[in-house]
Amino acid sequence: MTTQIYTGGCQCGAIRFRVEGVLKDSSICHCRMCQKAFGAYYAPLVSTRGAQLSWTRGALKHFQSSNMVRRGFCDACGTPLTYEAPDGVAVSAGAFDDPSALPPTFQFGLEGKIAFVDHFAALPGMNTDEDPSSEAYVHKIISYQHPDFDTDTWPTPDGAKP
């Protein structure tokens, strides 16, 4: 049987990780503490229990958010990366190189769930390049974000981005 391998990292590339094994507990947490930690309406997390998590570049900084949980993040770009509790480590779903491979299967902290979250799918929407009022702005953007794959170094020695 082939071992599943997942990779990911922070937005700037200073921190990278690798997970080997089956990831089966992908969730969304609605508690107020996770909302604050992610600066969002909820926190998408993937438990690494039963798998092998290793940090392949950089080191996390931590914030002790309660007596039971600490949060790991990138000190350079601020990306929230971990929820660390006595029963294991969960990694931010969006930090994986392919977050679409890890759809959530359950929700926690429903007491903190913001009601309008259930209506996101009904909101009108468009692709970024479909908004004529932002076309000039969008075409000027040069991304400094780390690509969604492992690199030997980042940024590259000559400063070029792939």
C-alpha positions in Angstrom: 0.0 0.0 0.0 1.3 3.4 -0.9 1.7 5.9 1.9 -0.3 9.1 1.3 1.9 12.3 1.4 0.6 15.8 1.9 2.7 19.0 1.9 2.1 22.6 2.7 3.3 25.7 4.3 2.8 29.3 5.2 2.1 32.1 2.7 5.7 33.4 2.5 7.4 30.0 2.4 9.5 30.4 5.6 7.7 27.3 7.0 6.9 24.1 5.2 5.5 20.8 6.4 5.0 17.2 5.3 2.4 14.8 6.5 2.7 11.0 5.8 -0.3 8.8 6.4 -4.1 8.9 6.2 -5.8 12.2 7.1 -9.4 11.5 7.9 -10.5 14.2 10.3 -10.9 17.4 8.4 -13.2 19.8 10.2 -14.5 23.3 10.6 -14.5 24.9 14.1 -16.9 27.7 14.8 -15.8 28.5 18.4 -15.0 32.1 19.2 -11.3 31.3 20.0 -10.8 29.7 16.5 -12.6 32.6 14.9 -10.1 35.0 16.5 -7.1 32.8 15.8 -7.9 32.7 12.1 -9.3 36.2 11.8 -12.3 34.5 10.1 -15.9 33.3 10.6 -14.5 29.8 11.3 -11.3 27.7 11.3 -10.8 24.9 8.8 -8.5 22.3 10.4 -7.1 18.8 9.5 -6.1 16.5 12.4 -2.8 14.8 11.9 -3.6 12.1 14.5 -2.4 8.7 13.3 -0.1 10.3 10.6 3.4 11.6 10.8 3.8 15.4 10.7 7.2 16.9 10.1 8.4 20.4 9.6 10.7 20.6 6.6 11.6 24.3 6.7 11.5 26.8 9.4 10.1 26.8 12.9 6.7 27.8 14.3 6.2 30.5 16.8 3.5 29.8 19.3 0.7 31.5 21.2 -0.9 29.8 24.2 -4.6 30.5 23.5 -5.9 28.6 26.6 -4.6 26.3 29.3 -5.2 23.4 26.9 -4.3 24.7 23.4 -1.5 26.5 21.8 -1.5 27.9 18.2 1.4 27.7 15.8 2.0 30.4 13.2 4.6 31.8 10.9 6.5 34.7 12.6 7.4 36.2 9.2 3.9 36.3 7.4 1.5 35.5 10.2 -0.1 32.5 8.6 -2.0 30.5 11.3 -0.7 26.9 10.9 -1.5 24.7 13.9 -4.0 24.0 16.7 -2.1 21.9 19.3 -4.0 20.1 22.0 -3.3 17.2 24.3 -4.9 14.8 21.9 -2.8 15.9 18.9 -2.0 18.5 16.3 -4.4 19.9 13.7 -3.0 21.8 10.7 -4.8 24.7 9.0 -6.6 23.2 5.9 -5.7 26.2 3.7 -2.0 25.7 4.4 -2.0 22.4 2.6 -0.7 22.7 -1.0 -4.0 21.0 -2.2 -6.7 21.9 0.3 -9.3 20.5 -2.0 -8.0 17.0 -1.2 -9.2 17.4 2.4 -12.9 18.4 2.4 -14.4 18.9 5.9 -16.4 16.0 7.3 -17.8 17.6 10.4 -18.1 20.8 12.4 -17.2 21.8 16.0 -18.1 24.7 18.2 -21.6 25.1 16.8 -22.5 27.3 19.8 -20.3 30.0 18.2 -21.4 29.5 14.7 -22.4 32.7 12.9 -25.8 32.2 11.3 -25.1 33.7 7.9 -22.3 31.2 7.3 -25.0 28.7 6.2 -26.0 31.1 3.4 -22.6 31.6 1.7 -23.4 29.3 -1.3 -26.5 31.5 -2.1 -24.5 34.7 -2.3 -23.9 36.1 -5.8 -20.3 35.8 -6.9 -17.8 36.1 -9.8 -14.2 35.2 -10.6 -11.6 37.8 -9.9 -11.0 38.5 -13.6 -14.7 39.1 -14.2 -14.9 42.4 -12.3 -14.2 45.2 -14.8 -13.7 47.7 -12.1 -10.7 45.8 -10.7 -9.1 44.7 -14.0 -6.3 47.3 -14.0 -5.5 46.6 -10.3 -5.5 42.8 -10.8 -3.1 43.0 -13.7 -0.6 45.0 -11.7 -0.4 42.4 -8.9 2.9 40.5 -8.5 2.5 37.6 -6.1 5.3 37.0 -3.5 3.4 34.0 -2.2 5.2 30.7 -2.0 4.0 28.3 -4.7 1.9 25.3 -3.8 4.8 22.8 -4.0 8.1 22.2 -2.2 11.1 24.3 -3.3 14.7 23.9 -2.3 15.0 27.5 -1.3 12.6 30.4 -1.0 12.8 33.0 -2.2 15.1 31.9 -4.9 18.7 33.1 -4.7 18.2 35.5 -7.6 14.9 36.8 -6.1 12.9 35.4 -9.0 9.5 33.8 -8.3 8.5 30.7 -10.3 
